[in-house]
Amino acid sequence: MAGPGRGSGGGGQRLAAMVFLAPMFILVAALGTRTGVWSYETGHDLLTARIGVVLGTMAVLAALALLVSAFRRRASVWLAVLAIVVSALTLGGLGWHMTRLTSGPPDDISSDIAEIPGFGPLDDRRGGGPARTAGVEACPGALPAMTQVAPESAVWALQESGFTLQGGVTVARATGTHRGFWFGSVHDAVIRIRPGRTDVRVAARDSRRHGGEACRLATRISAALRSGG
Protein backbone atom coordinates (compact mmCIF):
# COMPACT_ATOMS: atom_id res chain seq x y z
CA MET A 1 0.00 0.00 0.00
CA ALA A 2 1.30 3.46 -0.88
CA GLY A 3 2.28 5.69 2.01
CA PRO A 4 0.78 9.07 2.82
CA GLY A 5 1.20 11.66 0.07
CA ARG A 6 2.06 8.97 -2.46
CA GLY A 7 0.95 9.58 -6.06
CA SER A 8 -0.71 12.80 -7.04
CA GLY A 9 -2.27 13.56 -3.64
CA GLY A 10 -1.28 15.95 -0.86
CA GLY A 11 1.65 18.22 -1.61
CA GLY A 12 1.95 16.76 -5.09
CA GLN A 13 -1.46 18.13 -6.03
CA ARG A 14 -0.59 21.58 -4.72
CA LEU A 15 2.68 21.66 -6.64
CA ALA A 16 0.95 20.46 -9.81
CA ALA A 17 -1.70 23.17 -9.39
CA MET A 18 1.07 25.80 -9.23
CA VAL A 19 2.55 24.44 -12.45
CA PHE A 20 -0.69 24.52 -14.42
CA LEU A 21 -1.75 27.89 -13.01
CA ALA A 22 0.80 29.77 -15.13
CA PRO A 23 -0.31 28.68 -18.64
CA MET A 24 -3.98 29.00 -17.68
CA PHE A 25 -3.38 32.51 -16.35
CA ILE A 26 -1.57 33.54 -19.55
CA LEU A 27 -4.31 32.01 -21.69
CA VAL A 28 -6.97 34.01 -19.83
CA ALA A 29 -4.85 37.17 -20.09
CA ALA A 30 -4.45 36.74 -23.84
CA LEU A 31 -8.04 35.86 -24.64
CA GLY A 32 -9.33 38.60 -22.33
CA THR A 33 -7.27 41.09 -24.33
CA ARG A 34 -8.42 39.60 -27.63
CA THR A 35 -12.10 39.91 -26.69
CA GLY A 36 -11.76 43.42 -25.25
CA VAL A 37 -12.31 42.55 -21.58
CA TRP A 38 -9.23 44.65 -20.76
CA SER A 39 -6.72 46.75 -22.66
CA TYR A 40 -3.59 45.51 -24.42
CA GLU A 41 -1.50 47.27 -21.77
CA THR A 42 -3.31 45.35 -19.02
CA GLY A 43 -3.51 41.96 -20.73
CA HIS A 44 -0.07 41.89 -22.32
CA ASP A 45 2.20 44.26 -20.42
CA LEU A 46 0.90 43.61 -16.90
CA LEU A 47 -0.81 40.22 -16.78
CA THR A 48 1.45 38.39 -19.24
CA ALA A 49 4.82 40.14 -19.33
CA ARG A 50 4.99 40.76 -15.57
CA ILE A 51 2.70 38.52 -13.57
CA GLY A 52 2.87 35.73 -16.14
CA VAL A 53 6.68 35.65 -15.99
CA VAL A 54 6.57 35.45 -12.18
CA LEU A 55 4.03 32.61 -12.32
CA GLY A 56 6.08 30.87 -15.02
CA THR A 57 9.18 31.00 -12.83
CA MET A 58 7.21 29.67 -9.87
CA ALA A 59 5.89 26.89 -12.12
CA VAL A 60 9.42 25.76 -12.95
CA LEU A 61 10.37 25.72 -9.26
CA ALA A 62 7.19 23.80 -8.40
CA ALA A 63 7.90 21.29 -11.16
CA LEU A 64 11.42 20.72 -9.84
CA ALA A 65 10.05 20.25 -6.32
CA LEU A 66 7.52 17.76 -7.69
CA LEU A 67 10.32 15.89 -9.44
CA VAL A 68 12.25 15.65 -6.15
CA SER A 69 9.08 14.37 -4.47
CA ALA A 70 8.72 11.75 -7.20
CA PHE A 71 12.29 10.52 -6.60
CA ARG A 72 11.39 10.20 -2.94
CA ARG A 73 8.27 8.23 -3.88
CA ARG A 74 5.95 10.94 -2.55
CA ALA A 75 4.48 11.92 -5.91
CA SER A 76 3.77 10.37 -9.29
CA VAL A 77 6.74 10.23 -11.64
CA TRP A 78 4.48 10.78 -14.66
CA LEU A 79 2.92 13.85 -13.05
CA ALA A 80 6.39 15.21 -12.30
CA VAL A 81 7.53 14.67 -15.91
CA LEU A 82 4.37 16.35 -17.22
CA ALA A 83 4.92 19.26 -14.85
CA ILE A 84 8.51 19.69 -16.05
CA VAL A 85 7.38 19.74 -19.69
CA VAL A 86 4.50 22.17 -19.08
CA SER A 87 6.56 24.57 -16.98
CA ALA A 88 9.47 24.54 -19.43
CA LEU A 89 7.16 25.22 -22.37
CA THR A 90 5.41 28.01 -20.47
CA LEU A 91 8.51 29.90 -19.37
CA GLY A 92 10.34 29.14 -22.60
CA GLY A 93 7.37 30.32 -24.65
CA LEU A 94 7.23 33.56 -22.70
CA GLY A 95 10.95 34.11 -23.22
CA TRP A 96 10.61 33.45 -26.95
CA HIS A 97 7.64 35.81 -27.19
CA MET A 98 9.40 38.67 -25.42
CA THR A 99 12.56 38.22 -27.49
CA ARG A 100 10.55 38.09 -30.72
CA LEU A 101 8.80 41.37 -29.92
CA THR A 102 12.07 43.26 -29.70
CA SER A 103 13.51 41.81 -32.91
CA GLY A 104 12.48 41.89 -36.54
CA PRO A 105 11.78 44.74 -38.95
CA PRO A 106 9.54 47.75 -38.18
CA ASP A 107 5.80 47.20 -38.10
CA ASP A 108 5.20 49.39 -41.13
CA ILE A 109 6.27 47.71 -44.36
CA SER A 110 5.77 48.94 -47.92
CA SER A 111 6.84 47.48 -51.25
CA ASP A 112 7.29 51.05 -52.50
CA ILE A 113 9.37 53.36 -50.32
CA ALA A 114 9.74 56.11 -52.90
CA GLU A 115 5.99 56.69 -53.01
CA ILE A 116 4.46 55.00 -49.97
CA PRO A 117 0.81 53.98 -50.44
CA GLY A 118 -1.70 55.66 -48.14
CA PHE A 119 -4.40 53.76 -46.29
CA GLY A 120 -7.29 55.67 -47.82
CA PRO A 121 -10.55 54.89 -45.98
CA LEU A 122 -8.62 53.45 -43.02
CA ASP A 123 -6.76 56.69 -42.25
CA ASP A 124 -9.52 57.88 -39.90
CA ARG A 125 -9.24 54.68 -37.80
CA ARG A 126 -5.49 54.68 -37.43
CA GLY A 127 -3.64 56.14 -34.47
CA GLY A 128 -0.05 57.30 -34.43
CA GLY A 129 1.32 54.11 -35.93
CA PRO A 130 4.99 53.10 -36.26
CA ALA A 131 7.59 55.85 -36.48
CA ARG A 132 8.99 54.80 -39.85
CA THR A 133 8.17 52.76 -42.91
CA ALA A 134 10.63 50.12 -44.14
CA GLY A 135 10.86 48.31 -47.45
CA VAL A 136 12.40 45.29 -49.06
CA GLU A 137 15.78 45.90 -47.40
CA ALA A 138 14.16 45.13 -44.03
CA CYS A 139 11.52 42.70 -45.30
CA PRO A 140 12.74 40.77 -48.37
CA GLY A 141 9.32 39.25 -49.02
CA ALA A 142 7.55 42.59 -49.43
CA LEU A 143 7.83 42.72 -53.21
CA PRO A 144 5.53 44.46 -55.70
CA ALA A 145 3.63 42.49 -58.31
CA MET A 146 4.92 43.84 -61.59
CA THR A 147 1.50 43.82 -63.19
CA GLN A 148 -1.81 45.59 -62.83
CA VAL A 149 -3.82 43.03 -60.91
CA ALA A 150 -7.57 42.87 -61.08
CA PRO A 151 -9.46 44.24 -58.06
CA GLU A 152 -10.88 40.74 -57.49
CA SER A 153 -7.34 39.37 -57.20
CA ALA A 154 -6.46 42.07 -54.67
CA VAL A 155 -9.48 41.14 -52.57
CA TRP A 156 -8.55 37.47 -52.78
CA ALA A 157 -4.94 38.22 -51.72
CA LEU A 158 -6.16 40.13 -48.66
CA GLN A 159 -8.62 37.47 -47.60
CA GLU A 160 -6.15 34.66 -48.28
CA SER A 161 -3.71 36.43 -45.93
CA GLY A 162 -6.23 36.62 -43.08
CA PHE A 163 -7.50 40.17 -43.61
CA THR A 164 -11.09 41.37 -43.41
CA LEU A 165 -11.99 43.65 -46.30
CA GLN A 166 -12.62 47.27 -45.27
CA GLY A 167 -14.24 50.00 -47.35
CA GLY A 168 -15.12 49.84 -51.01
CA VAL A 169 -12.86 48.19 -53.56
CA THR A 170 -11.89 50.24 -56.60
CA VAL A 171 -9.78 49.59 -59.69
CA ALA A 172 -6.92 51.35 -57.89
CA ARG A 173 -7.16 50.20 -54.27
CA ALA A 174 -8.25 47.52 -51.80
CA THR A 175 -7.87 47.76 -48.03
CA GLY A 176 -8.24 45.33 -45.17
CA THR A 177 -7.66 44.81 -41.46
CA HIS A 178 -6.05 41.88 -39.63
CA ARG A 179 -6.58 41.18 -35.93
CA GLY A 180 -4.07 38.97 -34.14
CA PHE A 181 -5.47 35.83 -32.50
CA TRP A 182 -3.94 35.98 -29.02
CA PHE A 183 -3.83 39.64 -28.04
CA GLY A 184 -5.90 41.16 -30.83
CA SER A 185 -3.24 43.54 -32.18
CA VAL A 186 -4.52 45.26 -35.35
CA HIS A 187 -2.65 45.64 -38.65
CA ASP A 188 -4.02 47.48 -41.67
CA ALA A 189 -3.16 46.70 -45.27
CA VAL A 190 -3.58 48.53 -48.55
CA ILE A 191 -3.04 47.17 -52.04
CA ARG A 192 -2.40 49.95 -54.55
CA ILE A 193 -3.07 49.02 -58.15
CA ARG A 194 -1.44 50.91 -61.04
CA PRO A 195 -0.68 50.10 -64.66
CA GLY A 196 2.26 47.70 -64.71
CA ARG A 197 2.68 47.53 -60.92
CA THR A 198 0.75 46.61 -57.77
CA ASP A 199 2.15 47.56 -54.38
CA VAL A 200 1.30 46.49 -50.86
CA ARG A 201 1.71 48.19 -47.52
CA VAL A 202 0.99 46.73 -44.05
CA ALA A 203 1.31 48.66 -40.79
CA ALA A 204 0.34 48.19 -37.17
CA ARG A 205 -2.37 50.51 -35.94
CA ASP A 206 -0.26 51.46 -32.90
CA SER A 207 3.39 52.32 -32.33
CA ARG A 208 4.27 49.18 -30.36
CA ARG A 209 6.70 46.46 -31.45
CA HIS A 210 4.98 43.34 -32.76
CA GLY A 211 7.99 41.23 -33.70
CA GLY A 212 7.87 41.85 -37.44
CA GLU A 213 4.22 40.89 -37.85
CA ALA A 214 3.77 43.56 -40.54
CA CYS A 215 6.56 41.95 -42.56
CA ARG A 216 5.04 38.49 -42.27
CA LEU A 217 1.62 39.77 -43.35
CA ALA A 218 3.03 41.87 -46.21
CA THR A 219 5.00 38.86 -47.42
CA ARG A 220 1.82 36.75 -47.50
CA ILE A 221 -0.10 39.36 -49.47
CA SER A 222 2.79 39.92 -51.87
CA ALA A 223 3.17 36.19 -52.50
CA ALA A 224 -0.58 35.88 -53.15
CA LEU A 225 -0.55 38.81 -55.58
CA ARG A 226 2.46 37.49 -57.48
CA SER A 227 1.01 33.98 -57.65
CA GLY A 228 -1.71 35.28 -59.91
CA GLY A 229 -4.49 33.79 -57.74
C-alpha positions as a printed Julia matrix, in Angstrom:
229×3 Matrix{Float64}:
   0.0    0.0     0.0
   1.3    3.46   -0.88
   2.28   5.69    2.01
   0.78   9.07    2.82
   1.2   11.66    0.07
   2.06   8.97   -2.46
   0.95   9.58   -6.06
  -0.71  12.8    -7.04
  -2.27  13.56   -3.64
  -1.28  15.95   -0.86
   1.65  18.22   -1.61
   1.95  16.76   -5.09
  -1.46  18.13   -6.03
  -0.59  21.58   -4.72
   2.68  21.66   -6.64
   0.95  20.46   -9.81
  -1.7   23.17   -9.39
   1.07  25.8    -9.23
   2.55  24.44  -12.45
  -0.69  24.52  -14.42
  -1.75  27.89  -13.01
   0.8   29.77  -15.13
  -0.31  28.68  -18.64
  -3.98  29.0   -17.68
  -3.38  32.51  -16.35
  -1.57  33.54  -19.55
  -4.31  32.01  -21.69
  -6.97  34.01  -19.83
  -4.85  37.17  -20.09
  -4.45  36.74  -23.84
  -8.04  35.86  -24.64
  -9.33  38.6   -22.33
  -7.27  41.09  -24.33
  -8.42  39.6   -27.63
 -12.1   39.91  -26.69
 -11.76  43.42  -25.25
 -12.31  42.55  -21.58
  -9.23  44.65  -20.76
  -6.72  46.75  -22.66
  -3.59  45.51  -24.42
  -1.5   47.27  -21.77
  -3.31  45.35  -19.02
  -3.51  41.96  -20.73
  -0.07  41.89  -22.32
   2.2   44.26  -20.42
   0.9   43.61  -16.9
  -0.81  40.22  -16.78
   1.45  38.39  -19.24
   4.82  40.14  -19.33
   4.99  40.76  -15.57
   2.7   38.52  -13.57
   2.87  35.73  -16.14
   6.68  35.65  -15.99
   6.57  35.45  -12.18
   4.03  32.61  -12.32
   6.08  30.87  -15.02
   9.18  31.0   -12.83
   7.21  29.67   -9.87
   5.89  26.89  -12.12
   9.42  25.76  -12.95
  10.37  25.72   -9.26
   7.19  23.8    -8.4
   7.9   21.29  -11.16
  11.42  20.72   -9.84
  10.05  20.25   -6.32
   7.52  17.76   -7.69
  10.32  15.89   -9.44
  12.25  15.65   -6.15
   9.08  14.37   -4.47
   8.72  11.75   -7.2
  12.29  10.52   -6.6
  11.39  10.2    -2.94
   8.27   8.23   -3.88
   5.95  10.94   -2.55
   4.48  11.92   -5.91
   3.77  10.37   -9.29
   6.74  10.23  -11.64
   4.48  10.78  -14.66
   2.92  13.85  -13.05
   6.39  15.21  -12.3
   7.53  14.67  -15.91
   4.37  16.35  -17.22
   4.92  19.26  -14.85
   8.51  19.69  -16.05
   7.38  19.74  -19.69
   4.5   22.17  -19.08
   6.56  24.57  -16.98
   9.47  24.54  -19.43
   7.16  25.22  -22.37
   5.41  28.01  -20.47
   8.51  29.9   -19.37
  10.34  29.14  -22.6
   7.37  30.32  -24.65
   7.23  33.56  -22.7
  10.95  34.11  -23.22
  10.61  33.45  -26.95
   7.64  35.81  -27.19
   9.4   38.67  -25.42
  12.56  38.22  -27.49
  10.55  38.09  -30.72
   8.8   41.37  -29.92
  12.07  43.26  -29.7
  13.51  41.81  -32.91
  12.48  41.89  -36.54
  11.78  44.74  -38.95
   9.54  47.75  -38.18
   5.8   47.2   -38.1
   5.2   49.39  -41.13
   6.27  47.71  -44.36
   5.77  48.94  -47.92
   6.84  47.48  -51.25
   7.29  51.05  -52.5
   9.37  53.36  -50.32
   9.74  56.11  -52.9
   5.99  56.69  -53.01
   4.46  55.0   -49.97
   0.81  53.98  -50.44
  -1.7   55.66  -48.14
  -4.4   53.76  -46.29
  -7.29  55.67  -47.82
 -10.55  54.89  -45.98
  -8.62  53.45  -43.02
  -6.76  56.69  -42.25
  -9.52  57.88  -39.9
  -9.24  54.68  -37.8
  -5.49  54.68  -37.43
  -3.64  56.14  -34.47
  -0.05  57.3   -34.43
   1.32  54.11  -35.93
   4.99  53.1   -36.26
   7.59  55.85  -36.48
   8.99  54.8   -39.85
   8.17  52.76  -42.91
  10.63  50.12  -44.14
  10.86  48.31  -47.45
  12.4   45.29  -49.06
  15.78  45.9   -47.4
  14.16  45.13  -44.03
  11.52  42.7   -45.3
  12.74  40.77  -48.37
   9.32  39.25  -49.02
   7.55  42.59  -49.43
   7.83  42.72  -53.21
   5.53  44.46  -55.7
   3.63  42.49  -58.31
   4.92  43.84  -61.59
   1.5   43.82  -63.19
  -1.81  45.59  -62.83
  -3.82  43.03  -60.91
  -7.57  42.87  -61.08
  -9.46  44.24  -58.06
 -10.88  40.74  -57.49
  -7.34  39.37  -57.2
  -6.46  42.07  -54.67
  -9.48  41.14  -52.57
  -8.55  37.47  -52.78
  -4.94  38.22  -51.72
  -6.16  40.13  -48.66
  -8.62  37.47  -47.6
  -6.15  34.66  -48.28
  -3.71  36.43  -45.93
  -6.23  36.62  -43.08
  -7.5   40.17  -43.61
 -11.09  41.37  -43.41
 -11.99  43.65  -46.3
 -12.62  47.27  -45.27
 -14.24  50.0   -47.35
 -15.12  49.84  -51.01
 -12.86  48.19  -53.56
 -11.89  50.24  -56.6
  -9.78  49.59  -59.69
  -6.92  51.35  -57.89
  -7.16  50.2   -54.27
  -8.25  47.52  -51.8
  -7.87  47.76  -48.03
  -8.24  45.33  -45.17
  -7.66  44.81  -41.46
  -6.05  41.88  -39.63
  -6.58  41.18  -35.93
  -4.07  38.97  -34.14
  -5.47  35.83  -32.5
  -3.94  35.98  -29.02
  -3.83  39.64  -28.04
  -5.9   41.16  -30.83
  -3.24  43.54  -32.18
  -4.52  45.26  -35.35
  -2.65  45.64  -38.65
  -4.02  47.48  -41.67
  -3.16  46.7   -45.27
  -3.58  48.53  -48.55
  -3.04  47.17  -52.04
  -2.4   49.95  -54.55
  -3.07  49.02  -58.15
  -1.44  50.91  -61.04
  -0.68  50.1   -64.66
   2.26  47.7   -64.71
   2.68  47.53  -60.92
   0.75  46.61  -57.77
   2.15  47.56  -54.38
   1.3   46.49  -50.86
   1.71  48.19  -47.52
   0.99  46.73  -44.05
   1.31  48.66  -40.79
   0.34  48.19  -37.17
  -2.37  50.51  -35.94
  -0.26  51.46  -32.9
   3.39  52.32  -32.33
   4.27  49.18  -30.36
   6.7   46.46  -31.45
   4.98  43.34  -32.76
   7.99  41.23  -33.7
   7.87  41.85  -37.44
   4.22  40.89  -37.85
   3.77  43.56  -40.54
   6.56  41.95  -42.56
   5.04  38.49  -42.27
   1.62  39.77  -43.35
   3.03  41.87  -46.21
   5.0   38.86  -47.42
   1.82  36.75  -47.5
  -0.1   39.36  -49.47
   2.79  39.92  -51.87
   3.17  36.19  -52.5
  -0.58  35.88  -53.15
  -0.55  38.81  -55.58
   2.46  37.49  -57.48
   1.01  33.98  -57.65
  -1.71  35.28  -59.91
  -4.49  33.79  -57.74
